[in-house]
């Protein structure tokens, strides 16, 4: 699990083809690499990947064909920057939100515009992500935990605001219009949807939680 608070920015150094996928080598700060262990998880632009080799100021991961198909990793080229975050330690502060590192789909940058000293970024989201978007809810973009500012259902798009501090830590503000970005919806929303729409098991049992039950419990009007 991750928090979406980026620890460091790395650089893609090399892509080495595998039978199905690629080995990706990232340059990274020595302070981060020195604490890595083989087999641990690192979120690379929001995709949870396993460390296979490391030394000095670099580490490598293997990305499967599924990872390349679901994320923007296959778009990256040598020299590109990437957001890095190691897995959350039990007892750490959860400064962002609960992030699994399992990218749901990619979106694309629609536009950006100054908003005072900040920058408002609009992202087009596919249905697999758009269904979970709520104003002031959480979203992960290229591994960065952000608050959804506005939702435009007509365009299946949403906006986030990058304050000056965020712009100094991550590179989202440099993404050009049309660039693909990795999106992970809030996992809590996925579980709520599952509970509310599950139709029962093969024995025909009713779901434990449904809209009628919530209404009876006083959580919503009938």
N, C-alpha and C positions, 0 to 999 in steps of 0.2 A: 504494500500500500504506500501511497505517496500523498503529499499535501498540495502539490501544484505551486510550491514556492521554490523557484529555481535557485540551485546552489551555485552554478557556474555556467559559463558559456564555453563550449568546446568547438573544435574545428574538424570537419570531415577530412581525413587525410587520404584514405584509400578505400576503394570498393573492389573486393576480390570475388569473382563468381564462384558459386558452388553448384552442385548438380541441380539443386532446387533452392535458390535463394542466393544470398551474398554474405561474405564476411565484411563487416564494416569496421574500419579503424578510425578512432577519434583521437585527436590531440586534446588534452585536458590539463588543467592546472595540477601541478605536482601535489599540492595539498590534498586534492580530491583523490588522485590516483593512489597516493600512499596509503589510503585507508581502505582501498578495495580488496576484496577477496575473490578468488575464483568461484564462479557459480552464483555470485550475488546479483541482484537486480538493479539496473539503472534505467531510469526513464530518460529516453533520448527523444527530444521533441514530443514528449508525452507517451511514447511507446515503450512499454516495459520490456527490456531486453537483458539477456544473461551475459555476464562478463566471462569470456573464454580465455583471454590472455591480457596481460598488462605489464608495463614496465615504465619507470621514470615518468614521462609526461604523455603517455598514450594508453589506450585500452581498446580491445576488440570485442565485438559481439557478432553472433550469427543471426541474420534476419531471414526467415523462411519466405517462401513464395506468398503465403497468406499475409504475412506482415507487409510485404511490398505491395500487394494488391489493396490492402485496407488503409495504408498510411501514405504519407507523402515522401517516405524515405527514398523510394525509387526515383524521385525527382531531384534529389540532392546531388550536388557535384562537389568534386574536390575543392576545398577552400571555403565551403559554405559553413556558416555558424549553426550550432545546434544547442538547444537548451538541455542542461543535464541536472538530474536530481537523483540522489541515492534514496533507497527505501526508508520509510519512516521507522524510527526506533520507538519501541514501546515506552511510553512516558514522555515523549517529546511533545512540545506544544503543537497543536493542530492549527497553524496560522492561516491555512488556506481552506480547503475542504477535502473530504475523502475522495481520493483519486486512485483508481485501480491500475492505471497505466495500460488499459485495454481500449485502444482507439475504436470508437464506434464507426466513424466514417470521416471522410475529408470534406471540408467546406472550401469556399473560395472568397478572397477579399473582394468586396464590391466597391468600397470607397473609404476614404478617410478624410477627416476635416478637423482643423484646430478647434478646440473648445476651451477658450481661455489659455492657460498654460498647459492644458492637457490635450489629448488627441482622441477623437471619437472614431472608432473603427467599426465599419459595417461588414458583417460576414454572412454570406448565403449558406444556409444549412440544408442538407438533404432531409427528407421526411424522417429517416431513422433517428435524427437528432432534434429536428424542429419540434416534434411532438412533445418533447420534454422541456422546452424553453418557457420560462416564466420570468417576468420582470423582477429584478432583484434576486433572482435565483443564481445558482452557480453553474459555470461552464469551464471546461478546460480547453484552451487553444494552444496547440504546440507545447503542451505540458504546463502551461501557465494557468493557475487558478484565477479566474476573473468573475466579476459580478455582471450579470446580464443587465444592461441599462434599459434598452427598449427592445420590443419584439414587433416585427412587421409580418403578420401572418400572410398577407397578400403576396409578399415577395419571398416568403419563407426565409426571412433574414432577421438578424438581431445585431445589436450594437453593444460594444463595451467601451469603457473610457480608460485610457492609459494615462495615469498621472505622471508627472515628470520623473518621480523616483522609479516607477516601473519601466519607463523608457530608458533609464540609465542602467537597468539590470538585464532586461530581455531585449530581443530584437524584433518583436512583432511589428513595431512602427516602421520597419524597413521593408516589410513585405509589399511588393507591388500589386496593383489591381490585377485580379485574375489568378494570383498565386494560390496554390492549394495549401491548406493548413489542416492539421490533425485536430479532430474534435472528439471529446469524451463528455457525454451528458452525465448529470449528477446521478450516481448509482441509486440514491434513495428514491428518486422518481421512478426508476425502473422497477424497484421492488413494490412500490405502491401500485403501479399499473398492473403488475402481475397479480397482486392480491385482489384487486378490484375486478379484473377481467377473467381470472381463472374460472373455468366452467365446471370444475369438478373432476374427480378421478374416474377410472373405468367402472367403478361401482356406483357412480351416479351421485356421490355425496356432494352437497352444496359447499361452496367455498366458505371458509371461516369468516372472511371479511368481505362484505359487499355493500353497495350503497344503501340498501334497506337497513342493514345492521347499523351502519354509521348514523342514519337518520334516527333510529330508535335510541341510540346512545346519546343523541343530542349534538352530534358534530356537524349536522347540516339540516336544513329545513326540508320537509317532504315535498 
